[in-house]
Amino acid sequence: MVPASMVFALTLFPLLASADEDACRETGIYILNQMMLDSWYIRNDGPCYIWRHSRKLIVKPEDTVIIYRDVDCKIEYFSKNPTYDDYKSFDANQNCEIRILLDRTLGDL
C-alpha cells in the first residue's frame, strides 16, 4: 500500500511545476495596438512593417520587436524597448493578450 504522504507529494509536485511554466511560450503574447494610430515595427532585424491600429502583433520569447512611430522605422515608440518578459509581466489574467495605449501604457486584456 502507498502511504498517503507519497500520494499527496506525487499529486502536488506536478501541479507546482506547471504553475511555473509559461503558457504563452508556444503561442506568444498577442499585443493589441490601441494607440489609435498606425505604427510600424521591425522583428528580429527584418524589414519595416506597418502595424495598423486595432490589430494584434504576436511576440514570442525569441523575438526582438522594435515599435516605431514613423513609416521609415527611424523614431522608436519606446525609449526602452519592451521585451517578451516585459509584455508577459502585464498579462495578469494569463490569456496571452495585452494592449498598448497611446500614452505608451501597457495593460492586460
C-alpha positions in Angstrom: 0.0 0.0 0.0 1.3 3.5 -0.9 1.5 6.0 2.0 -0.9 9.0 1.9 2.0 11.4 2.0 3.6 9.8 -1.1 0.3 10.1 -3.0 0.0 13.8 -1.9 3.6 14.5 -3.0 3.1 12.8 -6.4 -0.1 14.8 -6.9 1.2 18.2 -5.7 4.6 18.4 -7.3 3.4 18.3 -11.0 0.9 21.0 -10.2 3.5 23.2 -8.7 5.8 22.6 -11.7 3.0 23.6 -14.1 2.4 26.8 -12.2 5.9 28.0 -13.2 5.6 27.2 -16.8 4.9 29.9 -19.3 1.6 29.2 -21.0 2.3 31.8 -23.7 5.8 30.5 -24.7 4.4 28.4 -27.6 1.8 30.9 -29.0 3.5 34.1 -28.0 2.0 37.3 -26.4 -0.7 39.0 -28.5 -0.2 42.7 -28.3 -3.2 44.9 -29.4 -2.4 48.2 -30.9 -4.8 50.6 -29.1 -2.6 53.7 -29.8 -5.3 55.0 -32.1 -2.6 55.4 -34.8 -0.9 53.1 -37.2 2.6 52.2 -36.1 5.5 50.3 -37.6 7.7 47.6 -36.3 10.8 45.6 -37.1 11.0 42.0 -35.9 14.5 40.3 -35.5 16.3 42.8 -37.7 13.9 42.2 -40.6 12.1 44.7 -42.8 9.9 47.5 -41.5 6.2 46.5 -41.4 3.1 48.6 -40.7 1.1 47.7 -37.6 -2.5 49.0 -38.0 -4.4 50.3 -35.0 -6.8 47.8 -33.5 -4.7 44.9 -34.8 -2.7 42.4 -32.9 1.0 41.7 -33.1 2.4 38.4 -31.8 5.7 38.5 -29.9 7.4 35.2 -28.9 10.2 34.8 -26.4 12.9 34.5 -29.1 11.7 37.7 -30.9 13.2 41.2 -30.7 10.4 43.6 -31.8 11.0 47.3 -32.0 8.0 49.5 -32.5 8.3 52.8 -34.4 6.2 56.0 -34.9 7.2 56.6 -38.5 7.0 54.8 -41.8 10.8 54.7 -42.2 11.3 52.9 -38.8 13.6 55.6 -37.6 11.8 57.0 -34.5 11.3 54.4 -31.8 8.0 54.5 -29.9 9.5 53.5 -26.5 12.8 54.9 -25.1 13.5 51.4 -23.6 12.0 48.8 -25.9 9.9 46.2 -24.1 10.9 42.6 -24.3 8.7 39.4 -24.2 9.2 39.3 -20.4 8.1 42.9 -20.1 4.9 42.2 -22.1 4.3 38.9 -20.2 4.5 40.8 -16.8 1.4 42.8 -17.8 -0.7 39.7 -18.6 -2.4 39.4 -15.2 -5.1 37.0 -16.3 -2.6 34.9 -18.3 -4.6 34.8 -21.5 -1.5 35.8 -23.5 -3.1 39.2 -24.6 -2.1 42.7 -23.6 -2.6 46.1 -25.2 -0.5 49.3 -25.8 -2.3 52.6 -25.4 -1.5 56.0 -27.0 0.4 57.2 -23.8 2.7 54.2 -24.1 0.9 52.4 -21.3 0.9 48.6 -21.4 -2.1 46.8 -19.9 -3.9 43.5 -19.7 -6.8 42.5 -22.0 
